[in-house]
Amino acid sequence: MSPSADSGRSARTTGLVRVLCDPAVEPGFALASLRARTAAPGGAAGALEELAEEPRTGVILVQSDLYDAAAGPVLRRLERQTIPVILPFPGPRWTARPSAEEYVVELLRRAIGYRVRLR
């Protein structure tokens, strides 16, 4: 294979991973050394289009609620292209935490083997 053919193949198969997510999720991607673009559901389609137009973008990870919000002509056009690959990922599910008292009662139950009642 000639060097020019090889360099053309590598240029098309190498790309950067871009991320589109909620602001609460962005620090997790920063820990993984990925710079994330944050957006609200109303601006998801525009943000997705901007990420796709950035040079060397190969894969765009999109939080699922933003992916759903971007449904429309922009997403359909991007899904017909081979590069970038658009991959939705599930966002976090925030659940209510127990009160401090319930937490302490549960810790004591585990430590001593039976439930106590705090006054």
C-alpha positions in Angstrom: 0.0 0.0 0.0 1.4 3.4 -0.9 2.1 6.0 1.9 -0.5 8.4 0.4 -3.2 5.8 0.5 -2.3 4.8 4.0 -2.3 8.4 5.3 -5.7 9.0 3.7 -7.2 6.0 5.5 -5.8 7.0 8.8 -7.1 10.6 8.5 -10.6 9.3 7.9 -10.5 6.7 10.7 -9.1 8.9 13.4 -11.3 11.4 15.2 -11.9 13.0 18.5 -14.6 12.1 21.0 -16.9 15.0 21.7 -19.5 15.0 24.5 -22.9 16.8 24.8 -24.4 16.5 28.2 -26.2 18.2 31.1 -24.1 20.5 33.3 -24.4 18.2 36.3 -22.7 15.3 34.3 -19.9 17.4 32.8 -17.4 17.0 35.8 -17.4 13.2 35.3 -16.2 13.6 31.7 -13.6 16.1 32.9 -12.2 13.4 35.2 -11.9 11.2 32.1 -10.0 14.0 30.3 -12.9 14.6 27.9 -14.1 18.2 27.4 -17.9 18.2 27.4 -20.2 20.7 25.9 -23.2 21.4 28.1 -26.7 22.3 26.8 -30.2 22.5 27.9 -32.8 20.4 26.1 -33.9 23.5 24.1 -30.5 24.0 22.7 -29.5 20.4 22.1 -30.0 20.4 18.3 -27.9 23.5 17.7 -25.1 22.3 20.1 -25.1 18.9 18.4 -24.8 20.4 15.0 -21.9 22.7 16.2 -20.0 19.7 17.6 -20.5 17.7 14.4 -19.1 20.6 12.4 -15.9 20.8 14.5 -12.8 19.5 12.6 -11.7 16.0 13.5 -14.9 15.0 15.3 -15.3 11.2 15.0 -17.7 10.3 17.8 -20.2 12.4 19.7 -21.5 11.0 23.0 -24.9 12.6 23.7 -26.8 12.3 26.9 -30.1 10.5 26.1 -32.5 13.2 27.2 -30.6 15.7 25.0 -30.6 13.2 22.2 -34.3 12.9 22.4 -34.7 16.7 22.5 -32.5 17.1 19.4 -34.9 14.9 17.4 -35.7 16.6 14.1 -34.0 17.5 10.8 -30.6 18.1 12.4 -30.4 14.7 14.0 -31.8 12.9 11.0 -29.2 14.5 8.8 -26.3 13.6 11.2 -27.5 10.0 11.5 -27.3 9.5 7.7 -23.6 10.5 7.8 -21.0 7.9 8.6 -18.8 10.4 10.5 -19.4 11.5 13.2 -21.0 8.6 14.9 -23.7 9.8 17.3 -24.0 7.6 20.4 -26.6 8.3 23.1 -25.8 7.4 26.7 -28.2 7.3 29.7 -28.1 10.2 32.1 -28.0 9.8 35.8 -31.1 9.1 37.8 -31.2 11.3 40.8 -33.0 9.7 43.7 -33.9 11.2 47.0 -31.5 10.4 49.8 -32.8 9.4 53.2 -32.8 11.9 56.0 -29.7 12.0 58.3 -31.7 10.4 61.1 -32.8 7.5 58.8 -29.2 7.0 57.7 -27.9 6.8 61.3 -30.6 4.4 62.3 -29.7 2.1 59.3 -26.0 2.3 60.2 -26.8 1.3 63.8 -29.1 -1.5 62.6 -26.2 -2.9 60.5 -23.7 -2.5 63.4 -25.7 -4.0 66.2 -28.1 -6.2 64.4 -31.4 -4.7 65.3 -33.3 -1.5 64.6 -33.3 1.3 67.3 -35.5 4.3 67.6 -33.8 7.7 68.1 -35.6 10.3 70.2 
